[in-house]
Amino acid sequence: MVRIAVLDDYQDVALKYADWSVLPSDTKIQVFRDHLFDEDAIVERLKDFEIVMSMRERTPFPRSLLERLPNLKLLTTTAMLNRAIDVESGMELGITVCGTGSVPSPTVDLTWGLILALLRYIPQEDRAIRDGKWQTSMGIGLQDKTLGVVGLGNLGSKVAVVGKAFGMNVIAWSQNLTAERTAQFGVTLVTKDELFSQSDIVTVHMVLSDRSRGLVGASDLAKMKPTSYLINTSRGPIVDEKALVEALGNGAIAGAGLDVFDQEPLPPDHPLRHLENVVVTPHIGYVTTETYEVFFRDTVENIQAFLEGRPIRVITTSR
């Protein structure tokens, strides 16, 4: 019998988005909807499984954890990059790590959903109308406003193009961004200080790494206008969360739209759950029907191929 664990299936949809019946008849699949933080608890849960499916970076797999899972032979993750998995240690321990295809554009959609929700007070007006009220806020338009894009890669460039379509002035910065790159999208290259001081909306689109961790700090937030907004759909630790909470609480910036956090799921008592000038979503930038169809279809293919002795979509590095 082959035992498979599917982790962090918050919505209980893993078995609905792919045909798991193609796997051997003696396969036992167990789906876990809750999230565990404690490594000892994770070991206790997974110690008997030969195959584990990890959803994005929800559950980290450092070497300390992998060493305590002697039965683990295949660790399959969604997408082809998961910095929360120590792939190199896995290889040393005889664990194959495989990834899947992905659909990048949904995060762009959510970025603009957060921007529009903030500037047009959509959550507040929805609540108000259900309470019997009518027109309680004054929205802000996007035309001629300045959009500052931190990171003009695959996602950031798509966000920038949409900003141009809204008639916005789009500027961008990252450590290695060039004028040639920004010119491709009709975007102006600026310094980091200029981006934070000039933008009406700052949106973050960087990969989390040692270099980008804490990239947006208290000094950057202090340069923003009190009428400006910060959007983060990338990774929580790129922005200094403590400094952001303080800036939001004292009115140093007008608001924030956040899909990612330092700790996920966000703790029940976290201040970001209670600030009125914040729109928060539970890391759903990639959570769409189209994305999950790819994730789970490819996961089943990965498992089937591995069991047949021909691993596919093998990941060989954590970077």
Secondary structure, DSSP 8 states (H G I E B T S, - for coil): -EEEEE---TTS-GGGSS-GGGS-TTEEEEE--S----HHHHHHHHTT-SEEEE-TTSS-B-HHHHTT-TT--EEEESSS--TTB-HHHHHHTT-EEE------HHHHHHHHHHHHHHHTTHHHHHHHHHTT----------TT-EEEEE--SHHHHHHHHHHHHTT-EEEEE-TT--HHHHHTTT-EE--HHHHHHH-SEEEE----STTTTT-B-HHHHHHS-TT-EEEE-S-GGGB-HHHHHHHHHTTSSSEEEES--SSSS--TT-GGGT-TTEEE-SS-TT-SHHHHHHHHHHHHHHHHHHHTT---SB-----
